[in-house]
Amino acid sequence: MKNKKYWSGEVTRHSIALDLEEGVFTFNDPKKIAESLMRSAEESTRRKATPFQSAMSMLNFYINRAGKNLKTERKK
């Protein structure tokens, strides 16, 4: 069987939008995740929107990418 190629996987592996802290989405504290995303967005020189918009975009991408596999408590 051929490997399927998904655009979202390519974005995850090769995106240069933000330099995220390693393991940012494995943190158990939502505030820590938000702070890390904001810090990454504020430090980025490659973003095309405001730091807040970039951070929210990355969070939204993660939630959508995880889809039905993201546990309810992780969505909160």
C-alpha positions as CSV (number, residue, x, y, z in Angstrom):
1,M,0.0,0.0,0.0
2,K,1.3,3.5,-0.9
3,N,1.9,6.0,1.8
4,K,-0.7,8.8,1.7
5,K,0.5,12.3,1.7
6,Y,-1.4,14.8,3.8
7,W,-0.8,18.5,3.5
8,S,-1.2,19.0,7.2
9,G,1.6,16.5,7.9
10,E,3.8,18.5,5.5
11,V,3.0,21.7,7.2
12,T,3.8,20.2,10.6
13,R,7.2,18.9,9.4
14,H,8.3,21.8,7.2
15,S,6.5,24.9,8.3
16,I,8.8,27.9,9.0
17,A,6.0,30.1,10.3
18,L,6.9,29.8,14.0
19,D,9.8,28.2,15.8
20,L,7.8,26.3,18.5
21,E,9.2,25.2,21.8
22,E,9.8,21.4,21.6
23,G,6.9,19.5,23.0
24,V,4.7,22.5,23.5
25,F,1.5,20.6,22.8
26,T,2.4,17.9,25.3
27,F,2.3,20.4,28.3
28,N,-0.6,19.6,30.7
29,D,-1.1,23.3,31.6
30,P,-3.1,25.2,29.0
31,K,-1.6,28.5,30.3
32,K,1.9,27.2,29.7
33,I,0.9,26.2,26.1
34,A,-0.5,29.6,25.5
35,E,2.5,31.4,26.9
36,S,4.9,29.3,24.8
37,L,2.9,30.0,21.7
38,M,2.8,33.7,22.3
39,R,6.5,33.8,23.1
40,S,7.2,32.0,19.8
41,A,5.0,34.3,17.9
42,E,6.5,37.4,19.4
43,E,10.0,36.3,18.7
44,S,9.3,35.2,15.1
45,T,10.5,37.4,12.3
46,R,8.7,35.3,9.6
47,R,5.1,35.7,10.7
48,K,2.6,37.5,8.4
49,A,0.1,38.5,11.1
50,T,0.1,39.9,14.6
51,P,1.7,37.7,17.3
52,F,-1.7,36.9,18.8
53,Q,-3.2,35.9,15.4
54,S,-0.1,33.7,14.7
55,A,-0.3,32.0,18.1
56,M,-4.1,31.4,17.8
57,S,-3.6,30.1,14.2
58,M,-1.0,27.6,15.4
59,L,-3.2,26.4,18.3
60,N,-6.2,26.1,15.9
61,F,-4.0,24.1,13.5
62,Y,-3.0,21.7,16.3
63,I,-6.6,21.2,17.4
64,N,-7.8,20.6,13.9
65,R,-4.9,18.3,13.1
66,A,-5.6,16.1,16.1
67,G,-9.2,15.9,15.2
68,K,-11.2,13.2,16.8
69,N,-8.1,11.8,18.5
70,L,-7.7,14.8,20.7
71,K,-9.2,14.0,24.1
72,T,-11.9,16.2,25.5
73,E,-9.9,17.3,28.5
74,R,-7.1,18.4,26.1
75,K,-9.5,20.6,24.1
76,K,-10.4,22.6,27.2
